[in-house]
Amino acid sequence: MKRSLFAVLCTLAFLLPLASESTSWPGLSRFKLENGLEVYVYKDSSLPMARVEFSVRAGAMAQVPETAGFFHLYEHLAFGGDASQGGSAAVKAELASLGAGEWNGGTSAERVDWWLSLPASKVEGGIDFWARHLRPAQILPGDLSRARDSVLAETRALAANPDSIYEGAMTKRLFGKYPWRRDPAGSEASLALASPEALAKIRDTWFIPNNAALFV
């Protein structure tokens, strides 16, 4: 589905009186759009601020040894590849125009997500921002190179962290047959194999509306 239509359908959840489903949490509404995207909305009027978060069912669980770390790479692409510095200059300028105070992303064993906090009046702009950045029509080699450098820096930092060393050893011991399904970081060897074509395949397989949820 084209990114523009994805953005429009996301916005429709707030502009049209769609039927919501009840949830077990008071004040939390759930919607499901025709394209399969789940939308969860919780209203808290104590502050004029909002958080917009996209979450995708993916991560280490979807990896094979040859693609270990690729989902983490894809996460960084949303920030122009330079997530460790808060995003590329263009991304940071766009977020500043929305009044975003905080933003980040994360990759775990079972999901990849991105979030930002911004004025409540800018929620529509925040949804549009993620809709455009989470499914780039073209994955540019420069963006991939910056993402790889950023991910490698994080991977090397984890490799020098005693807690991470311990957790990695426990993962390999407990999940010895498929340890890469618990470790989203990957390795320098696997990350070196990442290509725009490989990440585009991941985008088209996993980062699609009916495998994702939007939280506001």
LOMARMAR-258009 format. One line per 4 residues: their letters; for each residue x, y, z of N, C-alpha, C, CB. Coordinates in nm, 4 decimals. Glycine has a CB too. Layout:
a> X/Y/Z/X/Y/Z/X/Y/Z/X/Y/Z | ... $
//
This chain:
mkrs> 0.0845/-0.1190/0.0000/0.0000/0.0000/0.0000/0.0880/0.1240/0.0000/-0.0956/0.0005/0.1221 | 0.0528/0.2191/-0.0794/0.1322/0.3400/-0.0894/0.1376/0.4115/0.0440/0.0763/0.4320/-0.1965 | 0.2517/0.4771/0.0685/0.2706/0.5444/0.1976/0.1653/0.6519/0.2209/0.4102/0.6063/0.2052 | 0.1284/0.7245/0.1147/0.0310/0.8321/0.1318/-0.1032/0.7756/0.1774/0.0140/0.9112/0.0006 $
lfav> -0.1459/0.6638/0.1205/-0.2720/0.6031/0.1608/-0.2620/0.5503/0.3027/-0.3112/0.4905/0.0647 | -0.1442/0.4951/0.3378/-0.1217/0.4480/0.4753/-0.1409/0.5635/0.5730/0.0208/0.3868/0.4906 | -0.0872/0.6806/0.5395/-0.1003/0.7970/0.6267/-0.2461/0.8411/0.6370/-0.0137/0.9126/0.5751 | -0.3164/0.8416/0.5241/-0.4561/0.8842/0.5254/-0.5401/0.7902/0.6110/-0.5119/0.8902/0.3826 $
lctl> -0.5195/0.6610/0.5962/-0.5972/0.5652/0.6737/-0.5691/0.5781/0.8225/-0.5678/0.4238/0.6274 | -0.4424/0.6063/0.8561/-0.4101/0.6292/0.9976/-0.4868/0.7496/1.0498/-0.2579/0.6502/1.0169 | -0.4864/0.8578/0.9747/-0.5516/0.9803/1.0181/-0.7025/0.9622/1.0283/-0.5189/1.0938/0.9225 | -0.7604/0.8770/0.9434/-0.9038/0.8551/0.9466/-0.9512/0.8027/1.0818/-0.9434/0.7589/0.8374 $
afll> -0.8618/0.7347/1.1519/-0.9008/0.6811/1.2822/-0.9389/0.7920/1.3793/-0.7877/0.5975/1.3409 | -0.8932/0.9138/1.3506/-0.9214/1.0265/1.4397/-1.0248/1.1212/1.3803/-0.7934/1.1027/1.4702 | -1.0463/1.1154/1.2497/-1.1367/1.2092/1.1854/-1.2755/1.1514/1.1616/-1.0784/1.2542/1.0555 | -1.2868/1.0189/1.1603/-1.4153/0.9568/1.1335/-1.4656/0.8831/1.2571/-1.4048/0.8611/1.0145 $
plas> -1.5957/0.8747/1.2743/-1.6523/0.8048/1.3901/-1.6492/0.6542/1.3704/-1.7959/0.8509/1.4157 | -1.5299/0.5970/1.3649/-1.5176/0.4534/1.3472/-1.5659/0.3814/1.4723/-1.3724/0.4149/1.3150 | -1.6178/0.2625/1.4522/-1.6635/0.1827/1.5659/-1.5426/0.1315/1.6431/-1.7528/0.0643/1.5187 | -1.5439/0.1518/1.7720/-1.4332/0.1062/1.8545/-1.4728/-0.0190/1.9305/-1.3890/0.2160/1.9516 $
ests> -1.3715/-0.0960/1.9690/-1.3941/-0.2145/2.0496/-1.3560/-0.1837/2.1934/-1.3136/-0.3353/1.9953 | -1.4280/-0.2419/2.2862/-1.3954/-0.2196/2.4266/-1.2664/-0.2923/2.4632/-1.5108/-0.2662/2.5172 | -1.1950/-0.2383/2.5600/-1.0727/-0.3003/2.6096/-1.0842/-0.3141/2.7611/-0.9463/-0.2166/2.5699 | -0.9922/-0.3876/2.8187/-0.9954/-0.4093/2.9632/-0.9410/-0.2902/3.0409/-0.9165/-0.5331/2.9985 $
wpgl> -0.8816/-0.1916/2.9698/-0.8247/-0.0744/3.0373/-0.9216/0.0423/3.0236/-0.6848/-0.0373/2.9783 | -0.9675/0.1008/3.1349/-1.0628/0.2126/3.1274/-1.0073/0.3293/3.0465/-1.0995/0.2603/3.2679 | -1.0872/0.3798/2.9536/-1.0475/0.4941/2.8733/-0.9697/0.4608/2.7485/-0.9684/0.5845/2.9548 | -0.9338/0.3338/2.7298/-0.8570/0.2922/2.6127/-0.9509/0.2346/2.5074/-0.7488/0.1885/2.6517 $
srfk> -0.9462/0.2906/2.3864/-1.0294/0.2432/2.2755/-0.9433/0.1757/2.1704/-1.1087/0.3593/2.2129 | -0.9990/0.0755/2.1066/-0.9276/0.0033/2.0014/-1.0087/0.0110/1.8727/-0.9021/-0.1451/2.0421 | -0.9400/0.0414/1.7633/-1.0008/0.0448/1.6312/-0.9208/-0.0476/1.5397/-1.0056/0.1908/1.5744 | -0.9852/-0.0976/1.4368/-0.9131/-0.1738/1.3347/-0.9544/-0.1213/1.1985/-0.9414/-0.3272/1.3467 $
leng> -0.8559/-0.0726/1.1227/-0.8841/-0.0146/0.9920/-0.8969/-0.1232/0.8862/-0.7745/0.0847/0.9527 | -0.9484/-0.0854/0.7709/-0.9712/-0.1823/0.6638/-0.8410/-0.2460/0.6147/-1.0425/-0.1152/0.5475 | -0.7301/-0.1752/0.6290/-0.6033/-0.2328/0.5847/-0.5394/-0.3223/0.6908/-0.5071/-0.1222/0.5468 | -0.6102/-0.3436/0.8033/-0.5606/-0.4333/0.9069/-0.4863/-0.3657/1.0189/-0.4733/-0.5335/0.8467 $
levy> -0.4549/-0.2370/1.0050/-0.3822/-0.1666/1.1087/-0.4676/-0.1532/1.2345/-0.3380/-0.0289/1.0589 | -0.4130/-0.1909/1.3499/-0.4803/-0.1720/1.4778/-0.4428/-0.0350/1.5341/-0.4428/-0.2852/1.5779 | -0.5411/0.0357/1.5869/-0.5193/0.1688/1.6430/-0.5722/0.1707/1.7860/-0.5886/0.2789/1.5563 | -0.4875/0.2093/1.8798/-0.5264/0.2202/2.0203/-0.5157/0.3664/2.0624/-0.4372/0.1290/2.1112 $
vykd> -0.6230/0.4186/2.1210/-0.6278/0.5590/2.1598/-0.6646/0.5688/2.3076/-0.7294/0.6377/2.0722 | -0.5809/0.6397/2.3817/-0.6090/0.6644/2.5234/-0.6028/0.8147/2.5478/-0.5077/0.5881/2.6163 | -0.7086/0.8708/2.6019/-0.7148/1.0155/2.6223/-0.6899/1.0495/2.7680/-0.8506/1.0710/2.5775 | -0.5941/1.1406/2.7879/-0.5623/1.1914/2.9214/-0.5500/1.3429/2.9077/-0.4289/1.1261/2.9801 $
sslp> -0.6437/1.4156/2.9644/-0.6487/1.5612/2.9459/-0.5695/1.6391/3.0491/-0.7903/1.6074/2.9491 | -0.4894/1.5706/3.1296/-0.4155/1.6410/3.2345/-0.3040/1.7283/3.1780/-0.3572/1.5413/3.3327 | -0.2502/1.6922/3.0607/-0.1469/1.7715/2.9949/-0.1774/1.7802/2.8458/-0.0061/1.7103/3.0188 | -0.1477/1.8928/2.7809/-0.1759/1.9065/2.6377/-0.0657/1.8423/2.5519/-0.1911/2.0551/2.6009 $
marv> -0.0224/1.7234/2.5887/0.0835/1.6528/2.5189/0.0322/1.5180/2.4708/0.2065/1.6351/2.6096 | 0.1011/1.4613/2.3733/0.0621/1.3317/2.3192/0.1862/1.2496/2.2866/-0.0260/1.3489/2.1936 | 0.1663/1.1211/2.2826/0.2709/1.0276/2.2409/0.2144/0.9488/2.1240/0.3164/0.9320/2.3592 | 0.2898/0.9406/2.0167/0.2494/0.8660/1.8979/0.3518/0.7560/1.8759/0.2377/0.9592/1.7719 $
efsv> 0.3060/0.6325/1.8793/0.3983/0.5189/1.8698/0.3465/0.4164/1.7699/0.4184/0.4532/2.0079 | 0.4365/0.3698/1.6848/0.4076/0.2590/1.5946/0.4840/0.1368/1.6425/0.4450/0.2941/1.4476 | 0.4184/0.0223/1.6419/0.4822/-0.1022/1.6816/0.4531/-0.2084/1.5770/0.4337/-0.1476/1.8214 | 0.5553/-0.2837/1.5404/0.5435/-0.3867/1.4366/0.5813/-0.5216/1.4952/0.6331/-0.3534/1.3140 $
raga> 0.5058/-0.6240/1.4624/0.5370/-0.7596/1.5078/0.6532/-0.8128/1.4254/0.4129/-0.8535/1.4960 | 0.7727/-0.7954/1.4765/0.8934/-0.8370/1.4050/1.0066/-0.8427/1.5068/0.9278/-0.7387/1.2859 | 1.1296/-0.8215/1.4616/1.2428/-0.8257/1.5530/1.3216/-0.9538/1.5393/1.1959/-0.8097/1.6950 | 1.3927/-0.9896/1.6453/1.4829/-1.1038/1.6393/1.4106/-1.2337/1.6052/1.5550/-1.1189/1.7707 $
maqv> 1.2839/-1.2463/1.6466/1.2106/-1.3706/1.6221/1.1974/-1.4011/1.4726/1.0720/-1.3628/1.6856 | 1.2067/-1.2968/1.3881/1.1893/-1.3132/1.2440/1.3222/-1.3297/1.1705/1.1144/-1.1945/1.1874 | 1.4310/-1.3325/1.2442/1.5631/-1.3408/1.1825/1.6033/-1.4845/1.1499/1.6665/-1.2784/1.2737 | 1.6964/-1.4952/1.0566/1.7749/-1.6163/1.0344/1.9205/-1.5754/1.0539/1.7492/-1.6794/0.8899 $
peta> 2.0128/-1.6684/1.0664/2.1527/-1.6289/1.0915/2.2054/-1.5259/0.9922/2.2418/-1.7509/1.0877 | 2.1634/-1.5368/0.8653/2.2158/-1.4452/0.7629/2.1576/-1.3056/0.7725/2.1886/-1.5004/0.6260 | 2.0444/-1.2900/0.8415/1.9826/-1.1577/0.8523/1.9832/-1.1065/0.9964/1.8394/-1.1623/0.7995 | 2.0623/-1.1668/1.0836/2.0679/-1.1233/1.2238/2.1130/-0.9778/1.2312/2.1636/-1.2140/1.3061 $
gffh> 2.0328/-0.8946/1.2944/2.0631/-0.7523/1.3072/1.9965/-0.6652/1.2031/2.2091/-0.7321/1.3000 | 1.9326/-0.7256/1.1018/1.8745/-0.6463/0.9937/1.7534/-0.5658/1.0405/1.8346/-0.7369/0.8783 | 1.6749/-0.6210/1.1333/1.5584/-0.5471/1.1813/1.6015/-0.4249/1.2626/1.4680/-0.6384/1.2661 | 1.7112/-0.4390/1.3363/1.7679/-0.3255/1.4089/1.8167/-0.2197/1.3098/1.8839/-0.3716/1.5010 $
lyeh> 1.8776/-0.2641/1.2013/1.9188/-0.1712/1.0958/1.7986/-0.0963/1.0399/1.9913/-0.2463/0.9830 | 1.6915/-0.1689/1.0139/1.5729/-0.1059/0.9576/1.5156/-0.0024/1.0534/1.4675/-0.2109/0.9243 | 1.5186/-0.0320/1.1813/1.4716/0.0644/1.2810/1.5438/0.1977/1.2664/1.4914/0.0091/1.4228 | 1.6759/0.1925/1.2452/1.7550/0.3146/1.2361/1.7268/0.3930/1.1077/1.9025/0.2809/1.2441 $
lafg> 1.6802/0.3252/1.0027/1.6534/0.3940/0.8767/1.5471/0.5015/0.8915/1.6107/0.2946/0.7713 | 1.4552/0.4841/0.9869/1.3494/0.5838/1.0058/1.4045/0.7194/1.0462/1.2511/0.5361/1.1104 | 1.5263/0.7199/1.1000/1.5883/0.8449/1.1442/1.6961/0.8913/1.0462/1.6486/0.8277/1.2842 | 1.6843/0.8501/0.9217/1.7853/0.8853/0.8231/1.9128/0.8064/0.8416/1.8153/1.0323/0.8297 $
gdas> 1.9031/0.6958/0.9149/2.0180/0.6093/0.9379/2.0994/0.6470/1.0587/2.1051/0.6097/0.8195 | 2.0839/0.7691/1.1091/2.1711/0.8195/1.2151/2.0966/0.8264/1.3477/2.2261/0.9579/1.1781 | 2.0426/0.7125/1.3924/1.9595/0.7127/1.5124/2.0379/0.7434/1.6388/1.8912/0.5801/1.5272 | 2.1646/0.7053/1.6427/2.2421/0.7265/1.7655/2.2617/0.8737/1.7961/2.3771/0.6587/1.7546 $
qggs> 2.2484/0.9603/1.6956/2.2610/1.1046/1.7140/2.1255/1.1744/1.7115/2.3511/1.1632/1.6067 | 2.0181/1.0978/1.7301/1.8843/1.1566/1.7301/1.8245/1.1723/1.5928/1.8878/1.2886/1.7960 | 1.8956/1.1265/1.4901/1.8446/1.1361/1.3543/1.9295/1.2275/1.2691/1.7021/1.1846/1.3552 | 1.9095/1.2190/1.1384/1.9809/1.3070/1.0468/1.9356/1.4508/1.0679/1.9584/1.2638/0.9003 $
aavk> 2.0091/1.5447/1.0098/1.9740/1.6856/1.0247/1.8335/1.7126/0.9722/2.0755/1.7739/0.9517 | 1.7965/1.6494/0.8591/1.6648/1.6709/0.8009/1.5550/1.6162/0.8913/1.6566/1.6059/0.6632 | 1.5788/1.4988/0.9496/1.4798/1.4386/1.0392/1.4623/1.5246/1.1639/1.5217/1.2950/1.0784 | 1.5722/1.5693/1.2223/1.5635/1.6517/1.3428/1.4934/1.7842/1.3147/1.7030/1.6775/1.3995 $
aela> 1.5160/1.8399/1.1961/1.4481/1.9654/1.1605/1.2976/1.9443/1.1466/1.5053/2.0224/1.0293 | 1.2590/1.8302/1.0878/1.1169/1.8015/1.0713/1.0500/1.7780/1.2063/1.0971/1.6797/0.9805 | 1.1176/1.7071/1.2949/1.0627/1.6828/1.4277/1.0517/1.8131/1.5075/1.1495/1.5815/1.5031 | 1.1501/1.8995/1.4899/1.1454/2.0290/1.5585/1.0254/2.1101/1.5104/1.2763/2.1080/1.5350 $
slga> 0.9924/2.1009/1.3816/0.8787/2.1757/1.3289/0.7464/2.1259/1.3873/0.8754/2.1658/1.1768 | 0.7463/1.9995/1.4351/0.6269/1.9429/1.4984/0.6229/1.9730/1.6481/0.6217/1.7919/1.4757 | 0.7304/2.0314/1.6993/0.7378/2.0573/1.8424/0.7677/1.9333/1.9235/0.6101/2.1176/1.8896 | 0.8238/1.8291/1.8583/0.8534/1.7038/1.9273/0.9630/1.7259/2.0302/0.8949/1.5943/1.8270 $
gewn> 0.9388/1.6802/2.1525/1.0379/1.6964/2.2579/1.1259/1.5754/2.2743/0.9707/1.7264/2.3872 | 1.0710/1.4572/2.2466/1.1462/1.3322/2.2592/1.1056/1.2374/2.1476/1.1226/1.2666/2.3978 | 1.1986/1.1544/2.1052/1.1682/1.0522/2.0050/1.2751/0.9448/2.0130/1.1607/1.1133/1.8611 | 1.2382/0.8244/1.9734/1.3348/0.7146/1.9752/1.2708/0.5930/1.9092/1.3807/0.6816/2.1214 $
ggts> 1.3490/0.4871/1.9001/1.2998/0.3610/1.8475/1.3652/0.2474/1.9241/1.3276/0.3489/1.6957 | 1.3169/0.1274/1.9024/1.3741/0.0129/1.9706/1.3432/-0.1159/1.8973/1.3232/0.0055/2.1126 | 1.4347/-0.2116/1.9069/1.4154/-0.3434/1.8474/1.4393/-0.4481/1.9541/1.5097/-0.3654/1.7258 | 1.3438/-0.5371/1.9707/1.3567/-0.6432/2.0705/1.3348/-0.7776/2.0027/1.2557/-0.6231/2.1875 $
aerv> 1.3161/-0.8811/2.0826/1.2968/-1.0148/2.0260/1.1659/-1.0242/1.9480/1.2989/-1.1201/2.1369 | 1.0625/-0.9499/1.9907/0.9301/-0.9700/1.9327/0.8691/-0.8473/1.8665/0.8386/-1.0174/2.0374 | 0.9362/-0.7330/1.8698/0.8765/-0.6164/1.8055/0.9826/-0.5121/1.7707/0.7697/-0.5546/1.8962 | 0.9426/-0.4266/1.6778/1.0191/-0.3060/1.6448/0.9228/-0.1898/1.6628/1.0798/-0.3109/1.4969 $
dwwl> 0.9644/-0.0876/1.7372/0.8732/0.0248/1.7550/0.9475/0.1577/1.7521/0.7970/0.0106/1.8859 | 0.8693/0.2623/1.7244/0.9191/0.3995/1.7192/0.8162/0.4873/1.7895/0.9441/0.4473/1.5704 | 0.8622/0.5897/1.8586/0.7683/0.6779/1.9270/0.8225/0.8196/1.9288/0.7414/0.6288/2.0702 | 0.7303/0.9126/1.9489/0.7675/1.0526/1.9700/0.6620/1.1174/2.0583/0.7817/1.1292/1.8341 $
slpa> 0.7046/1.2181/2.1330/0.6111/1.2976/2.2142/0.6074/1.4375/2.1560/0.6533/1.3006/2.3663 | 0.4882/1.4955/2.1520/0.4693/1.6251/2.0876/0.3403/1.6883/2.1396/0.4654/1.6104/1.9325 | 0.3155/1.8161/2.1087/0.1901/1.8780/2.1519/0.0695/1.8018/2.0984/0.1841/2.0239/2.1061 | -0.0348/1.7929/2.1795/-0.1537/1.7186/2.1386/-0.2133/1.7715/2.0081/-0.2581/1.7239/2.2483 $
skve> -0.1977/1.9000/1.9829/-0.2525/1.9586/1.8602/-0.1784/1.9127/1.7352/-0.2481/2.1095/1.8687 | -0.0627/1.8471/1.7531/0.0195/1.8044/1.6403/0.0130/1.6539/1.6161/0.1626/1.8457/1.6628 | -0.0852/1.5873/1.6769/-0.0931/1.4413/1.6635/-0.1006/1.3978/1.5172/-0.2147/1.3881/1.7394 | -0.1824/1.4654/1.4397/-0.1959/1.4270/1.2984/-0.0613/1.4363/1.2270/-0.2999/1.5165/1.2274 $
ggid> 0.0149/1.5429/1.2566/0.1473/1.5573/1.1961/0.2424/1.4477/1.2404/0.2061/1.6925/1.2304 | 0.2303/1.4051/1.3670/0.3151/1.2977/1.4156/0.2854/1.1660/1.3475/0.2994/1.2826/1.5636 | 0.1571/1.1382/1.3254/0.1191/1.0157/1.2545/0.1715/1.0189/1.1116/-0.0340/0.9977/1.2548 | 0.1563/1.1341/1.0472/0.2038/1.1482/0.9095/0.3557/1.1317/0.9018/0.1626/1.2850/0.8525 $
fwar> 0.4274/1.1838/1.0016/0.5732/1.1699/1.0041/0.6131/1.0231/1.0019/0.6322/1.2390/1.1282 | 0.5544/0.9427/1.0925/0.5908/0.8008/1.0961/0.5460/0.7279/0.9712/0.5310/0.7342/1.2182 | 0.4275/0.7619/0.9196/0.3779/0.6949/0.7996/0.4721/0.7137/0.6814/0.2394/0.7467/0.7641 | 0.5361/0.8302/0.6742/0.6291/0.8553/0.5640/0.7674/0.7955/0.5882/0.6420/1.0038/0.5410 $
hlrp> 0.8102/0.7913/0.7133/0.9469/0.7490/0.7410/0.9615/0.5998/0.7682/0.9993/0.8250/0.8572 | 0.8540/0.5314/0.8052/0.8675/0.3906/0.8402/0.8627/0.2975/0.7202/0.7604/0.3524/0.9362 | 0.8189/0.3491/0.6064/0.8206/0.2680/0.4847/0.8810/0.3496/0.3710/0.6772/0.2195/0.4476 | 1.0127/0.3708/0.3729/1.0755/0.4476/0.2651/1.0578/0.3766/0.1311/1.2253/0.4694/0.2944 $
aqil> 1.0181/0.4523/0.0298/0.9976/0.3925/-0.1023/1.1281/0.3375/-0.1580/0.9384/0.4954/-0.1993 | 1.2382/0.4024/-0.1229/1.3699/0.3599/-0.1700/1.4673/0.3641/-0.0536/1.4198/0.4495/-0.2870 | 1.5408/0.2569/-0.0340/1.6413/0.2520/0.0712/1.7753/0.2894/0.0084/1.6470/0.1102/0.1391 | 1.8243/0.4066/0.0431/1.9441/0.4604/-0.0200/2.0702/0.4034/0.0451/1.9446/0.6136/-0.0118 $
pgdl> 2.1742/0.3764/-0.0353/2.2983/0.3228/0.0202/2.3576/0.4108/0.1298/2.3993/0.3048/-0.0897 | 2.3459/0.5439/0.1157/2.4003/0.6333/0.2176/2.3294/0.6190/0.3503/2.3920/0.7760/0.1713 | 2.1953/0.6082/0.3458/2.1189/0.5879/0.4686/2.1539/0.4541/0.5326/1.9683/0.5952/0.4400 | 2.1696/0.3509/0.4499/2.2058/0.2192/0.5022/2.3438/0.2229/0.5660/2.2018/0.1138/0.3907 $
srar> 2.4363/0.2941/0.5040/2.5721/0.3037/0.5590/2.5719/0.3718/0.6952/2.6635/0.3802/0.4627 | 2.4950/0.4810/0.7077/2.4857/0.5499/0.8365/2.4187/0.4618/0.9414/2.4085/0.6812/0.8214 | 2.3140/0.3891/0.8996/2.2462/0.2992/0.9928/2.3413/0.1894/1.0389/2.1208/0.2378/0.9277 | 2.4195/0.1354/0.9473/2.5134/0.0287/0.9831/2.6173/0.0793/1.0825/2.5828/-0.0264/0.8573 $
dsvl> 2.6711/0.1980/1.0581/2.7702/0.2553/1.1504/2.7105/0.2752/1.2892/2.8232/0.3893/1.0963 | 2.5851/0.3232/1.2926/2.5186/0.3483/1.4196/2.4931/0.2180/1.4948/2.3872/0.4227/1.3970 | 2.4458/0.1166/1.4229/2.4174/-0.0126/1.4853/2.5453/-0.0809/1.5310/2.3418/-0.1032/1.3885 | 2.6509/-0.0719/1.4510/2.7784/-0.1319/1.4901/2.8325/-0.0679/1.6175/2.8806/-0.1184/1.3770 $
aetr> 2.8161/0.0639/1.6292/2.8611/0.1319/1.7513/2.7851/0.0798/1.8723/2.8427/0.2846/1.7387 | 2.6536/0.0605/1.8574/2.5743/0.0067/1.9679/2.6132/-0.1378/1.9991/2.4249/0.0147/1.9349 | 2.6371/-0.2169/1.8942/2.6743/-0.3577/1.9127/2.8072/-0.3695/1.9864/2.6827/-0.4296/1.7769 | 2.9027/-0.2851/1.9495/3.0333/-0.2889/2.0158/3.0237/-0.2437/2.1611/3.1333/-0.2011/1.9407 $
alaa> 2.9370/-0.1460/2.1862/2.9173/-0.1010/2.3246/2.8570/-0.2122/2.4094/2.8268/0.0237/2.3288 | 2.7605/-0.2850/2.3529/2.7005/-0.3966/2.4253/2.8021/-0.5064/2.4526/2.5829/-0.4531/2.3473 | 2.8909/-0.5291/2.3566/2.9908/-0.6346/2.3713/3.0898/-0.6053/2.4828/3.0650/-0.6540/2.2414 | 3.0976/-0.4784/2.5234/3.1894/-0.4392/2.6306/3.1175/-0.4181/2.7632/3.2632/-0.3125/2.5921 $
npds> 2.9862/-0.4429/2.7640/2.9069/-0.4215/2.8850/2.8909/-0.5529/2.9611/2.7683/-0.3623/2.8498 | 2.9330/-0.5602/3.0876/2.9255/-0.6874/3.1617/2.7845/-0.7471/3.1668/2.9755/-0.6667/3.3030 | 2.6820/-0.6625/3.1872/2.5453/-0.7146/3.1925/2.5049/-0.7770/3.0589/2.4471/-0.6027/3.2304 | 2.5436/-0.7109/2.9496/2.5099/-0.7630/2.8171/2.5846/-0.8928/2.7883/2.5419/-0.6591/2.7092 $
iyeg> 2.7089/-0.9008/2.8340/2.7865/-1.0234/2.8151/2.7193/-1.1395/2.8883/2.9320/-1.0046/2.8652 | 2.6751/-1.1114/3.0103/2.6071/-1.2143/3.0898/2.4767/-1.2574/3.0234/2.5792/-1.1628/3.2320 | 2.3949/-1.1594/2.9809/2.2673/-1.1911/2.9182/2.2870/-1.2682/2.7878/2.1882/-1.0632/2.8920 | 2.3905/-1.2308/2.7121/2.4191/-1.3023/2.5877/2.4585/-1.4468/2.6134/2.5296/-1.2320/2.5110 $
amtk> 2.5381/-1.4681/2.7163/2.5794/-1.6042/2.7509/2.4595/-1.6877/2.7950/2.6858/-1.6016/2.8619 | 2.3698/-1.6269/2.8732/2.2513/-1.6983/2.9182/2.1596/-1.7314/2.8006/2.1761/-1.6157/3.0226 | 2.1460/-1.6387/2.7070/2.0631/-1.6627/2.5900/2.1157/-1.7805/2.5096/2.0567/-1.5380/2.5028 | 2.2457/-1.7841/2.4885/2.3045/-1.8939/2.4112/2.2891/-2.0268/2.4842/2.4528/-1.8663/2.3830 $
rlfg> 2.2909/-2.0208/2.6183/2.2763/-2.1431/2.6970/2.1313/-2.1931/2.6956/2.3226/-2.1191/2.8414 | 2.0374/-2.0982/2.7125/1.8965/-2.1355/2.7211/1.8318/-2.1605/2.5854/1.8208/-2.0286/2.7929 | 1.8792/-2.0893/2.4845/1.8224/-2.1017/2.3508/1.9324/-2.1392/2.2521/1.7528/-1.9700/2.3079 | 2.0031/-2.2446/2.2852/2.1212/-2.2825/2.2087/2.0952/-2.3167/2.0640/2.1857/-2.3967/2.2728 $
kypw> 1.9736/-2.3638/2.0314/1.9453/-2.4039/1.8940/1.9242/-2.2839/1.8023/1.8233/-2.4933/1.8903 | 1.8533/-2.1799/1.8549/1.8243/-2.0619/1.7733/1.8546/-1.9342/1.8518/1.6767/-2.0628/1.7269 | 1.9765/-1.9101/1.8946/2.0046/-1.7922/1.9784/1.9785/-1.6600/1.9085/2.1474/-1.7954/2.0242 | 1.9894/-1.6565/1.7757/1.9691/-1.5305/1.7034/1.8239/-1.4828/1.7097/2.0113/-1.5466/1.5579 $
rrdp> 1.7305/-1.5714/1.7453/1.5909/-1.5306/1.7575/1.5629/-1.4558/1.8870/1.5014/-1.6512/1.7486 | 1.6623/-1.4475/1.9729/1.6488/-1.3719/2.0973/1.7378/-1.2490/2.1000/1.6809/-1.4602/2.2154 | 1.8247/-1.2354/2.0032/1.9241/-1.1279/2.0035/1.9068/-1.0395/1.8802/2.0672/-1.1861/2.0082 | 1.8460/-0.9211/1.8957/1.8242/-0.8344/1.7796/1.9491/-0.7638/1.7292/1.7219/-0.7324/1.8129 $
agse> 2.0590/-0.7690/1.8069/2.1781/-0.6922/1.7705/2.2508/-0.7491/1.6497/2.2727/-0.6862/1.8873 | 2.2547/-0.8818/1.6363/2.3304/-0.9411/1.5276/2.4791/-0.9343/1.5542/2.2979/-0.8724/1.3970 | 2.5573/-0.9507/1.4496/2.7027/-0.9487/1.4614/2.7609/-0.8617/1.3514/2.7612/-1.0918/1.4546 | 2.8884/-0.8261/1.3654/2.9520/-0.7451/1.2612/2.9525/-0.8196/1.1280/3.0960/-0.7078/1.3019 $
asla> 2.9693/-0.9514/1.1341/2.9738/-1.0302/1.0105/2.8385/-1.0286/0.9401/3.0162/-1.1752/1.0404 | 2.7294/-1.0464/1.0157/2.5973/-1.0478/0.9516/2.5571/-0.9088/0.9046/2.4916/-1.1027/1.0479 | 2.5900/-0.8059/0.9825/2.5545/-0.6689/0.9437/2.6258/-0.6265/0.8157/2.5884/-0.5714/1.0567 | 2.7446/-0.6814/0.7931/2.8187/-0.6479/0.6715/2.7482/-0.6985/0.5464/2.9593/-0.7056/0.6781 $
lasp> 2.6589/-0.7960/0.5625/2.5878/-0.8542/0.4483/2.4615/-0.7768/0.4110/2.5515/-0.9977/0.4786 | 2.4215/-0.6832/0.4943/2.2971/-0.6094/0.4685/2.3082/-0.5268/0.3409/2.2631/-0.5180/0.5875 | 2.2022/-0.5283/0.2620/2.1972/-0.4519/0.1370/2.0619/-0.3822/0.1281/2.2208/-0.5445/0.0127 | 2.0501/-0.2779/0.0454/1.9194/-0.2138/0.0274/1.8119/-0.3132/-0.0158/1.9299/-0.1021/-0.0753 $
eala> 1.8496/-0.4098/-0.0999/1.7518/-0.5077/-0.1480/1.7037/-0.5980/-0.0348/1.8123/-0.5924/-0.2605 | 1.7965/-0.6387/0.0534/1.7587/-0.7255/0.1654/1.6656/-0.6526/0.2617/1.8838/-0.7747/0.2401 | 1.6940/-0.5241/0.2884/1.6088/-0.4486/0.3791/1.4739/-0.4154/0.3154/1.6789/-0.3208/0.4223 | 1.4728/-0.3975/0.1836/1.3458/-0.3741/0.1146/1.2565/-0.4977/0.1239/1.3704/-0.3369/-0.0333 $
kird> 1.3162/-0.6153/0.1192/1.2390/-0.7391/0.1336/1.1789/-0.7480/0.2739/1.3281/-0.8627/0.1052 | 1.2569/-0.7106/0.3753/1.2052/-0.7076/0.5120/1.0912/-0.6058/0.5231/1.3183/-0.6736/0.6124 | 1.1099/-0.4890/0.4641/1.0045/-0.3857/0.4659/0.8739/-0.4396/0.4088/1.0490/-0.2614/0.3860 | 0.8812/-0.5044/0.2925/0.7605/-0.5473/0.2234/0.6969/-0.6712/0.2867/0.7920/-0.5749/0.0786 $
twfi> 0.7730/-0.7444/0.3664/0.7206/-0.8650/0.4304/0.6642/-0.8370/0.5687/0.8289/-0.9698/0.4400 | 0.7337/-0.7528/0.6461/0.6997/-0.7354/0.7863/0.6416/-0.5984/0.8212/0.8203/-0.7589/0.8683 | 0.6877/-0.4934/0.7559/0.6466/-0.3577/0.7927/0.5281/-0.3144/0.7076/0.7639/-0.2581/0.7763 | 0.4172/-0.3809/0.7329/0.2942/-0.3608/0.6568/0.1798/-0.3350/0.7559/0.2631/-0.4852/0.5653 $
pnna> 0.0730/-0.2664/0.7142/-0.0327/-0.2266/0.8080/-0.0923/-0.3405/0.8901/-0.1417/-0.1604/0.7330 | -0.1195/-0.4564/0.8273/-0.1856/-0.5632/0.9024/-0.0903/-0.6413/0.9929/-0.2524/-0.6581/0.8068 | 0.0319/-0.5919/1.0065/0.1264/-0.6507/1.1024/0.1741/-0.5449/1.2016/0.2476/-0.7133/1.0286 | 0.0946/-0.4375/1.2147/0.1401/-0.3235/1.2950/0.0267/-0.2666/1.3794/0.1978/-0.2140/1.2045 $
alfv> 0.0645/-0.1847/1.4750/-0.0332/-0.1155/1.5589/0.0145/0.0271/1.5829/-0.0545/-0.1902/1.6939 | -0.0803/0.1175/1.5917/-0.0539/0.2576/1.6228/-0.1130/0.2869/1.7600/-0.1136/0.3532/1.5136 | -0.0327/0.3492/1.8464/-0.0776/0.3865/1.9804/-0.0696/0.5377/1.9961/0.0072/0.3156/2.0894 | -0.1765/0.5982/2.0436/-0.1786/0.7424/2.0690/-0.2311/0.7656/2.2092/-0.2657/0.8180/1.9638 $
//
